[in-house]
């Protein structure tokens, strides 16, 4: 695979096809015309995973064709950030002559940021020991000597060796304000940083004149929570993954935000707490009745919202819904559209040259009138 630029019309055609497909899917819900947010045509992915192939003295990255399962040698990765492409070359040059670092090396994971930091995870089918740590430390020093701000992690069965730190700190300029986001290795982060900025700015615009507090489910590392905090009195957000909660807490402090509270619990648990089905000690210091949430924000997994959470969400006057799967979104809209109308619709092209679509909808309870932004 090379870094030769694809013709611009290829990108334009695939983006137009997605916009048409989303319009057709949303027609049943009387959705307005979608705002379409473009990606870079290349170097848009900030993270990537590659299998490592050993062939005599050679060593290189590979991917498998999803249809044929044929292995494809990857020396350069067009979708990957420029930093990923630079590190791919440097890593192979460093690993090939090193018996200790290359022995039973199975996979390389790259996490990069627009601010120039990177985390590289080396995954092995063998135990890791002090000898590996010594050679990995020398590799890290060599990479930093070349000007790369890189942290290395070694993983094997039931083993994780972190030489320095297992995260990179991203800095994004969002709606005129710099935001700091800690991104922890092996935790979810938005893969397309430029499109993420557009998603955040669209969400800020959609809630510009919102009233009261915001409730957010599935908040991750606080990606949306922190950007939206400027539009609300307070933000109450839930997340179940411990590393993401820890990153969110760091991000709250790093950005000097004092009106966001993170609860470590799933959306399903929070729904049970709000409905009085269960009591949770995690909520003993939080007075849920003091929050005046007129808006709820959800960014669920591909499966969408479960039925109980849909009913919880339906109780709020304004629903901001980011979806990585329009099919599950439409299933949820079949219920939500009974009480709410779609006021704004957006298409975010997170993954160019694929059928994947990320989209956003702002729903307003029927009879409440349109929102002005």
N, C-alpha and C positions, 0 to 999 in steps of 0.2 A: 504494500500500500504506500503511495507516495503523497506528498503534500501539494501536488499540482492542483490549481484552482479549478473547480467545476464551473461550467458556463453559468452565468448569472440566471439565465432563463430556467435552468433546472430548479433552482431554489424558488424562483417566482411561481413556477407552475405547481410545485408541491404545496406551497403556502396557499395559493388560490384554491387548490383542491380541498385543503383542510377547512378553509373558510366556508366553502360551499357545503361541505359535509356537516359542519357545525350548524349552519343556518337551517339545513334540512332537519336536523335532529331537534332543533329548538322551535321549529314552526308550530308544533302542537301546543306550545306554551305561550304563544303570542309574544315571543321575545323580540326586543328591538335589534337593529343592526349591530353586529359585534364590532367592538374596537379590536383591531388586529395588531399585535405587537410582534415585531420581527426579531429574529435572532441574527447574530453574525452567521455568515454562510460557512465559516470555518473557524477553528480554534475557539469553540464556544464551550466545550466541556471542561470543567475544572477538576474533575476526578475521572479515573479510568482504571480498569482492572485487566490484567493480561496474564494468561498462562505463560510459563517459561518452558521453552523446548530445548532439550539437550541433543546435540548431534555431533558426535566425536568431540573435537576441540571447540566447536562453535556453540553459541548460546544466543537465543533470540526470543523476542516476544511473539506470541501467536494469539489468534482468536479462532473460533470455530464458526464456520458458516452455519446459520441457524437451520437452513433447509437441507443442505447436503452433509453437514457435520464434518466437512473437509477442513483441515487446519490451514490457516492463512498466516504467512509470516508478516509481522508488522514491524517495520523499521522506523516508520514515521506514521503518525496517527492524525489524519486531517481534522477530525472533530476535536481532538484534545487541545488544551491550551498550549500556547507557545512554550511555556515552562515545562509542561509534560513532555513535549517533543524534545526539548533540550536535555531533560533528565533521562529520557529513554536511551539516548545515544551514550551519555556519560556513564550510566549504570552498566550497560552491556560491556563497555570498554573496561570498566573496573572489575566486573564479575568474571569475565572469561578467564583471566589468568589466575584466579583465586580459588584453589581447591576447597578451602574451608567455607567460603561464602556461597559457592555455586553448588556444592554437594547436596543433592536432593532438594534443590530449590524448586518449588512448584508454581509459585505465583508471585507477581508484583502488583501492588496496589498503589496508585498515585493519588494524592489529594493536594491540590494547589489552590492558591488564592490570587486574586488580582493585585494584592499588596505584596506579592513576591515570595510568600512563605510556602513551604511544602512539607508534607509528611509522606514517606515511602515505607510501605510495609512489605517485608520479605517473608513469605509463607513457605514452610518446609514440611517435608514428609520424613523428618528425623528429629531427635531431641537436640536442643540447643544448649551449649555449654559455655564455659569461660573463654575457651579458644575462639568460639564464634563471636562472643562479645568483644574480645580484643580486636579481631579483624574488622568487625562492623564499626567499632570506634575509629579505627584508622580510616575506613571508607568515609565515615561522616566528616572527619577532619579534612580529608582530601576534597570532598565536595564543597565544604565551606571555604577551603582555600581557593577554589575556583569561582567563588562568589555566590554560591547557592545557599540560601537560608533553609537548610534541610534538616529534618528530624527523622531518624531511622528507628523502625520497630521490627523486631523479629517475632514471628508467631509459629508455633507448632502445636501439636495436640496438648491441650491443657497448659500451654506455656505462652506467656507474652513477656518479651524483654524490651523495655523502653529505655533507650540510651540516654535520652534527655527529657523529652516531653512528647505526649501523644496527641498533640493538637496543633493547629495553625490558626492564627488570628487574622480574620478577613476585615478589611476596611472598605465600606461601600459609601458612595455619595448618593444619598437618597433624598430627593426633593429638597436639595440645597443644604442637607445636614449630613455630616459624616457619621456613619454607624459602624460600631465595632461588633463583630460576631466571632466568638470562639467556635471553631469547628473541630470536633473530636473524632479521631480516627475510628473507623468502623461504626460511626453513627450517621444518621441521615443528615445530609445538607443538600441545599438546592444545587443541582449539577451545572446549571447554566447561569453564571453570575450576572451577565448583562440582562438576561430576561428576568431574573429575580428582581433586579432593580426596578424594571418596568412593572412587575407584579406588585411590588411594594408601593410604588407611586400611584398605580391605579387604585389600590385599596385605600390609600390615603385620600385620594380624590373622591372616591365613592362614599367615604365617611366624613367628609370635610365639615359638614354642619350637623353632625350627629349630636344627640343629647345624652347626658347621663354617663353610665359606665358601660364597659365592653366585657362580655364573657367570651372566652376563646377555648375551644376544645382542640386537642391535638396540636399543641403549640410548639413542639420540638425544642430547638435551642432559643426560642423567642424571636425567630425571624420576623414574623408579622407583629407579634405582641409589642415589641419595642418601637417599631416604626409607627404603629397606629396609636401608641400611647399619647401622642401629642393632640389627638382629636377627642380624647375622652377624659373624664374626671378621674376614673380609675379603671384598671384592667385586671380581671381575674382570669387566669389561664390554667389549663390542666395539661399534664403530660405524664405518661407512665414510664418511659425509658429513663433510668437513673442518670446515664451519662448526658442525655439531652437536658435534663433538669439542672444538673450541675453546670452545664454550659450556659443555660439560660440565666442562672443566678449570677454567674460571672458577668454575662453581658449586661444585665441590669446595672450592676455596679460600674462596669467599664464605661457605660454610656451616661452615667449620672442620672438615671431615671428613678423616680421615687414613687410612682403611682402604679406599678405593676406587681402583682402577687402571683407566684407560681405554686400550684398544688400538684404533688405527685400522685396522680390517680388517673385511671382510664376514663374515657368518655362514658362508658357504660356504668362505671362506679359512680361518677358524678351524677348521672341521670337517676340512679337509685337514691343517692343522697338528697337530691332536689325533690324527689317524689316521696320522701319519707320511708322508703322501703328498707334502707339500712342506715346505720349510724357509723361514722368513721372517726377514729381518734385523730386522723390527719386534719380533720376540720374543726377540732375542738377550740382552736384559737381564732377561728374565722367566723365572723357573724355574716352568714350569707344573706340574712334579711336586710342588712345595711346597704347592700348593693342595689343600685337602680339601673339594671341593665336593659337598655332599650334596643341594643344591638348584640347579636351573637355572631361570632366568626367561626367557621369550621373549614378545616383542610384535611379531610379524612384520607385513609388509605384507599387503594384502588377499589376495594369492595364497597365503598361509600358508607353512609350512615345506616346503622341498624334501625329497626322499626321503632323501638322505644326512644332512641335519640332523635329520630325524625320528629316524633311527637313533642319531645322537649323543645327542639329547635322551633317548632311551629308556634310556640307560645310567645315568641319575641316579635316585636313590630318590624324589626329590620334584620335580615339574614344576609350575611356576606359569606359566600360559599366558593372556595377554590377547589377545583376538582382535577385530578390527574386521570380521570376515566369518565368521559362523557356518558358512557352507557349506564354506569351506576348513578351518575348525577341525574340522568333522565328518570331512572326508577324512583329516586328520591323526589324529584320534581312532580311526579304523578300525584304524590300526596301534598307536597308543599304548595303546589299551584291551586289547591282547593281553597287556601286561605290567603295566599300571597301572589303578587304579580311581579314578573321580572322587569326591573327598571333599567338595569344595565347589564350588558353581556360583553365579555372579552375573551379573545383567543390569544394565548401565550405560546409561542412556538419554541418550547423548551428543547425539543429534539428534532432538528431539521432532517429531512430525507428519511423520515420514518412516518408511520401512520399515527404515532402518538400525538395526542392533543391535550394540552393543559388549558383549562378555561376557568373563568370567574363569572359569577352572577351575583347581583344585588337584588334581593327580593324585599318588597315592601308590602305590609299587610293591606289587603284590599279595603278601600274606603278611607285610608289615611291620607290620600293625596300624594302627588309626586314630591320627591326630595329635590331641592335645588342645591347645586354644588358650584 
